[in-house]
Amino acid sequence: MKKIAILVERDRAYGRGVCEGIAAAAPREGDWVLEFISVAMLERSSGLHGFSGVIARVPDARVAKRLAMSGLPVVDVFCAHEYPAFGFGSVDGDQTAIGRLAAEHFLSRRFTSFAYCGYEGLAYSDIRRDAFAGLARERGFGCTVFKTPRQALATFTATVTRREHVGLGTDAKELARWLRGLPEKTAVFCCQDTRAWQVVAVCREAGIPVPDRLAVLGVDNDPLVCSFTAPTLSSIDNAAHRVGETAVAVLSRMMRSEAARRDPPRIRVKPGGLYPRSSTETYALSPKWVSDTLVFISRNVANNLTASDVAAFTGHSYTTVENAFKRLLGSTVQREIVRSRIEEAKRLLSRTALPVETVARRSGFMTPQYFCRIFKSSVGMTAENYRRRSSES
């Protein structure tokens, strides 16, 4: 039997997801025994004696050096820093895809002011920042970046990465000043959910309404962090389970092949989608009632919603609402209802195994036949093909 060391935190959703992926894939190797280890074990010369390989969230150079000294094949599933000299394999989320997905979410909600809050110097944070700001620039908009104090990064590594503690960072005062200076209706993307939780908490203390003034988005889709944030936190699922499964395949390859040890694989896993919640439930539109109306539509897609229902919600005449939608969105009320229903259908197709007939009903379409015709016309493929492509990506 081959004993495999797992150095991954388990109190936060991402770490648990990676571990669950490892646990799901390891039995396919046939002769693996998984064992959790701690950083403290690495301090002992015999800490990794008897192990055949390591899958680790490598937090810093000190831990990386200890792992390298063992001579074992190592797969890094943190990738906060690069360690090319040590010959680690690496598996991580596709940070560029995550950053662009965040920008696309805010662009679809008509934002024109963008900001990023992360931890400068952490590879995944910097890549997400560059991708987010890059897509905003492609569309003609700038992006303000929070300059992380050096001490805040050290505190993050010690408290969040190692001790798995969620709380306000040492840079709360600097963060409050930065947030107060952002224009109204700014889209704030944070490098992960803990950072987004801090931003929302600082906004609450500073009297900055979320999402009405600042909309906030995180990464990890940690159900506890996202649900315990007020308002609840929108987040991107960075496919932790698939990262864990892929890490098993990479380590297995490195253990079998000297060529793989000399040229270790570096694999990036596509994100699992964006989960919108209250912290981004707004549109950067004026007058505000138009934004509120779009939120109303998205919340009621499963109902038999009509353009007249939408007008009644606003308190304005049907003509006033229709003209506002044409002027601000280049669309009509009915088209926006259909667009929201299609988005809900795409979400259900990619994240559930519900039959197409059920997806059609839960998305607000009267018949499966009408749904299939409208879906193909809007998306360019059938619902079945969309589900298949989503599962492959």
N, C-alpha and C positions, 0 to 999 in steps of 0.2 A: 504493500500500500504506500502511496505517496502522500506525505503530510504537507498541506498547503497553508501557509500563514496568511491571515486576513487582517490587515491593519486599516480598518474603516470604522468611522464613528457610526453609532446606531441610534442615537437619540433624535436626530433630525431626519426629515423625510427623505432627503437625497441619499444619505448614507444607508438608511434602511432599504431604499429601493435598489441601490447597488448590491447590497448584501442579498436581497431576495433574488436578484438576477443571478448572482453567483451560485446561490443555493439551488436554483432551478436548473442551471446548466451543468453543475459539477457532477451529478450522477451519470451523465452521458459519458464522462471520462472513464467510468468503471472502477478505477482504483484510487480515487482521491478521498482523502479525509481532510475536512476543513477545520481549522482551529484559529480562533481569534487571538491576536497578540496585542500588546500595548507598547507604546513608545519606551516605557521603562524597561521592558524586556530587552530592547536593543542595546541598552547600556551595558549589559552583561556580555562577556565574550562568548558565552555559550547560549546566548538568547535564541539563535536560530538553528542550533544544532539539531539535526534530525529532520529538518524541513527540506522539501524539494523545490519550492518556489514560493513567491510572495505576490499577492495583490494588495496594493496599499494606496491610501490617500496620503501622498508624500507632502507634508506641510512646509518643509523648509530644507535648507542645504544640510543642516546637521543630521536630520533623520535620513536624508538621501545618502549621505556619506556612510552612515552606519549600515544601511541596507546594501550598498555597493560592496562594503568590506566583507559581507557574508559570502560573496561569490555566487549567489543564487540568481536565477532569472527573476526579474522584478517587472511587474506591470503597474504603472502609475495610473490611478483613476482620479487624480485630483488635478494635475497639470497646471497648478498655480504658477509654477516656475519651470523652466526648461533645464534638464540635467543631461546634456548630450554626452558628457565625458563618462557617465556611469553606465551607459548602454541599457537604459530601461526601455521596455516597451511602454506604450501609452494608449489609453482609450479614454475618450472624453466626449462630451456633447459637442456638436458643431456650433461653436460660439458665433461664427459669422452668420449662420442661419438664424440663430436665436436673436441676434441684434437686429437683423433685417425684419424678422417677424414682428418684433416690438414696434419698429418704425411703421411697418405696414398697418398695424392695428390702429395706431394714432392717426396716421394719414387718412385711413378710412373714416375716421371720426372728425375729419376736417381741421385737425390741429395744424397750426403754422409756426408755433413756438415750441422748441424742443430743449430738453435738458437731460443730463446723465449724471447719476450719482453712483460711484463704485469705489474701488480701492486701487489707486494707481500703483502699478508695479506687479499686480497679480495678472498673470497672462490671460486667464479667461475673462477677467473684468476689462482689461484693455482691448481685447479683441471684440467683445460685445459692444463696448463704447464706440470703437472705430466703425463697426458695421452699422450701428444705429445712426451715428452722426453722418456717416457716408451716404446712406439712403436719404436722410433728410436733406443733405446738400444736393443730391441728384435731383430732388424735387424743388430746389430753389430756397431751402430754409436752412438757417444756422442751428447750432446746438451749443448750449452753455454747459460746461463741464465743471463739476465740483472738484476743487483741488484738495485731495485728501492729505491732512496733516500726517507726518511720518509716524507719530505716536499712535494714531488711530489704526494704522495698518498693523502695528505690532500688537495692539490690544485685540484686534479682530482675530489674528492668528492664535493668540493665547486663549481668548475667552470663547470664541465661536468654533474655530476649527478643532481645538484641542479639548476644551471643557464643555462644548456644546451649549453655551449659555446665550440666551437671547435677551438683550437689554440695550439701553441707550449707550452709544459709544462715547469715547472721550472727546469726540469732536462735535458734540450736540450744539454747543453755542455757535461754532463756525457754520454748522449746517443750518441753524435757524436764520442766521444773517443771510446766507446764500438763498434760502428758500423765500425769505421776505423780498429779496431783490428780483425774483423772477416775475416776468409779466403775467398778467391774468390770463387764464386759459393756456397754461404751459403743460406739455406732456413730459412727465418725469419718468424716465426709465432707470431702474436700479439693478445693480449687477446680480442680486439674488434677494430672496424674500426677507432675510434678516435685515438687509440694508433698507428695503422698502418699508418694513415694519418701523424702523427707526425714523425714516422720513415722515411717515404718517403720524407717528407719536409726536415728533417735533412740531409738525403742522398743527396738531391738536393743541399743544401747549402754547403755540404762537398765535392761535386764533385764525389760522389759514384754512379755509374750508376745502375739503377733499370730497368729491372731485370737482366742485363748482369753480374753484379757482385753479387748483393744481390737480391733475389726474396722475395717478401713481401706479406703476406696473413693476412687478418683481419677476424672479425666475426661481424655480424649484417646484412650484405648486404644492408646497407643504400644507396639508389640510388644516393642521393646528395653527400654524402661523397665519395663514390666510383667513381662517375663520375667526381667530381671536383678535384680529386687527379691526379697528373701527374707524372708517367703514371697512367691510371685508375686502380683501386684497386680490386684484386681478394678477394672474401669474402665468408664466410659460412653463409647461412640463418639459424638462430637459432629458426625458427618456432614461432615467436612472436604471431602471430594470434592464433595458437593452444594453446599457453601458456595462453592467455586471455580467450579463451573459456573454458579451463580446470579449470582456477581459479574460474570462475562462478560456475561450478559444485561442486568444493570443498567447496566454501563458502556456497552454498545452503545446502550441506550436513551438514556442521558445524552448520548452523542456525537451522536445523531440529533435529539434534541428539546430545544429551549430550555425548554419547560415542565418537562421532567424535570430540567434543570439548576437551574431556579428552585425546584422542589419535589422534591429528590432522594429516590428510593425508600429505604426502610429495611425490609429483609426479614429475617425470623428463620426459620431452618431447623430442623425437628424433629430430635432426636437419633436416631442409628441403632440404639439399643438398649444394653443393659447386658451386659457380658461378665464373669460371675462367675469368680473364681479363688480361690486359697487364702486371700487376706487377708480374705475375708468368709465363708469356708466354715465357718460355725458358726451356731448358733441360741441366742438368749438364754433358755435354758430350764434348769431345775434339777429333777432331777439331770442331770449332764453326759451320762450315757449316753443320754438321750433326744436331745440335740443330736447326739451321735455317730451315733446310729441314723438320724436324718434325713439326715445327710451320707452315710451308707452307702447309703441308698435312692437318693439323687440320683446317686451315682456308679455305680450298678448298674442304672439304668432299662432299659438295652438288654438286660440278661440276663433270663432267665425267672424273675424274682424272685417269691417267694411270702411270705405273712405268716409261715410257719414258718421260712423262711430268715432273715427279719429277727429273729425271736425267738432263733434259734440264734446270730446275730451278737452279740446283747446278753449272752448267757449267763444270761438270766432266763427264767422260764416264759412261755409264750404268754399266759396270763391276766394276769400282771404287766405285760407290755408293752402289751397291749390296754387294760388299765385306766389305765395311765399316759398313753397317747395320748388316751383319752377325757377324762381329767381335765385335761390340759395343753393339748390341741389341739382338743378337741371333735370328734375324728375317730377313725377306726380305722386300723389298720396298712394294710389293703387300700386304703382311700380315699387314704391318703398315697402309696402306690405309684402309684395311678392319677393322682393330682395331679402327681406328679413326671414321669410319662410324658407327660402333656398339656403340661407346661411345656417338656419337651425337644422335643416335636412342634412347638410354637409357635416355638421357637428355630430349628429346621430349616426350617420353612415360610417364616419371614421372612428367613432369611439364606442359603438355598441354593435351587437350582432342582431339587432332587431330586424324582423322582416321588412321588406320595402313597403308593404302595405301599412305596417305600424308606423314606420318613419313618415309616410305621407300623412297619416292622420295626426300624428303628434306635431307635425310641422304646419298644420292648419289647412291642408289641401282636402277638398271635398271627396275626391276619388283618387285611387292609385293611378288610374289611366291619365288623368289630368296632370297629376304630379310628375309622372314619368315624362310626359311630353314637355312640360315647362322646364323640368330639371335639365333635360338634354339640350333644350334650346338655350338655356342660360349658361350652363357649365361646359357644353361642348362634348359631353359624353353621357352615357347612361348612368343611373344610380349604382348599378352593380359594378360597372367599370371604375367609377369613382371610389367605391369602397375597396376594390381590389388594389388600386394604385395607392390609396392611403395606407393600406396594411403593408405594402412593399417599401414605402418610403421610410 
